[in-house]
């Protein structure tokens, strides 16, 4: 059984026991989170597709931790113009472990 959920503007395919990193959530480490924006649930040949969300579909997950991703370097450079700009960015994330899928 697996589900497709939406979190932080992105879509994720999840199954029970999976660990995934989503955009930062305001939950403490160890909390249980219910994600109710379920787009699709598949159980073998039975597939439920939502319009846009599946009614009664929920995915329960436990917050394993928070962190920041790998640094992305941004360099803007124009040759022969004495122009060089350098920036960096690290995206924050929340790591979840999926415990159950209902719907």
C-alpha positions as CSV (number, residue, x, y, z in Angstrom):
1,X,0.0,0.0,0.0
2,X,1.3,3.4,-0.9
3,X,0.0,7.0,-1.1
4,X,0.9,10.2,-2.8
5,X,0.8,13.2,-0.5
6,X,1.4,16.9,-0.9
7,X,3.5,18.8,1.6
8,X,5.2,22.2,1.2
9,X,4.2,22.5,-2.4
10,X,5.8,19.2,-3.4
11,X,4.4,15.7,-4.0
12,X,5.8,12.6,-2.4
13,X,5.1,8.9,-2.9
14,X,5.1,7.2,0.6
15,X,4.6,3.8,2.0
16,X,4.5,2.6,5.7
17,X,8.0,2.7,7.2
18,X,9.4,5.2,4.7
19,X,11.6,8.1,5.9
20,X,11.4,11.3,3.9
21,X,12.5,14.9,4.1
22,X,9.8,17.6,3.7
23,X,9.8,21.4,4.0
24,X,10.2,22.6,7.6
25,X,7.2,21.9,9.8
26,X,6.4,23.5,13.2
27,X,6.3,20.3,15.2
28,X,8.7,19.2,17.9
29,X,10.9,16.1,17.5
30,X,8.9,13.0,18.4
31,X,5.5,14.5,17.7
32,X,2.9,12.7,15.5
33,X,1.8,14.6,12.4
34,X,-1.3,13.8,10.4
35,X,-1.0,14.8,6.7
36,X,-4.5,15.1,5.3
37,X,-3.6,16.4,1.8
38,X,-3.6,12.9,0.2
39,X,-3.8,12.9,-3.6
40,X,-3.9,9.2,-4.2
41,X,-4.1,5.9,-2.3
42,X,-3.2,2.6,-3.9
43,X,-3.7,-0.8,-2.3
44,X,-2.8,-3.5,-4.8
45,X,-5.2,-3.1,-7.8
46,X,-7.6,-0.8,-5.8
47,X,-6.6,2.8,-6.6
48,X,-8.4,5.9,-5.1
49,X,-7.6,9.2,-6.9
50,X,-8.8,12.4,-5.2
51,X,-10.4,15.5,-6.8
52,X,-8.0,17.1,-5.7
53,X,-7.8,15.2,-2.3
54,X,-9.1,11.7,-1.2
55,X,-11.9,12.1,1.2
56,X,-11.0,10.6,4.6
57,X,-7.5,9.9,3.5
58,X,-4.8,10.5,6.1
59,X,-1.1,9.7,6.5
60,X,0.3,9.5,10.0
61,X,4.0,10.2,10.5
62,X,6.4,10.8,13.4
63,X,8.9,13.7,13.3
64,X,12.4,12.2,13.6
65,X,14.2,15.5,13.5
66,X,15.0,18.8,11.8
67,X,18.0,19.9,9.9
68,X,19.4,21.9,7.0
69,X,20.3,20.6,3.6
70,X,23.5,20.8,1.6
71,X,24.7,24.2,0.7
72,X,23.9,25.5,-2.7
73,X,26.4,28.0,-4.2
74,X,25.1,30.8,-6.3
75,X,27.7,32.8,-8.4
76,X,26.8,35.6,-10.7
77,X,29.6,36.8,-12.9
78,X,29.9,39.1,-15.9
79,X,33.2,39.0,-17.7
80,X,35.2,42.2,-18.2
81,X,32.7,44.3,-16.1
82,X,34.3,44.0,-12.7
83,X,31.1,42.3,-11.5
84,X,31.1,39.2,-9.3
85,X,28.4,38.2,-6.8
86,X,28.5,35.1,-4.7
87,X,25.8,33.8,-2.4
88,X,24.8,30.5,-0.7
89,X,21.6,28.9,0.5
90,X,20.8,26.0,2.8
91,X,17.2,24.8,2.8
92,X,15.7,23.7,6.2
93,X,13.8,20.4,6.3
94,X,11.9,18.1,8.6
95,X,12.6,14.3,8.5
96,X,9.4,12.2,8.9
97,X,8.8,8.5,9.3
98,X,5.5,7.2,7.9
99,X,3.6,5.1,10.4
100,X,0.2,4.5,8.8
101,X,-1.9,5.2,5.8
102,X,-5.7,5.3,6.1
103,X,-8.4,6.0,3.6
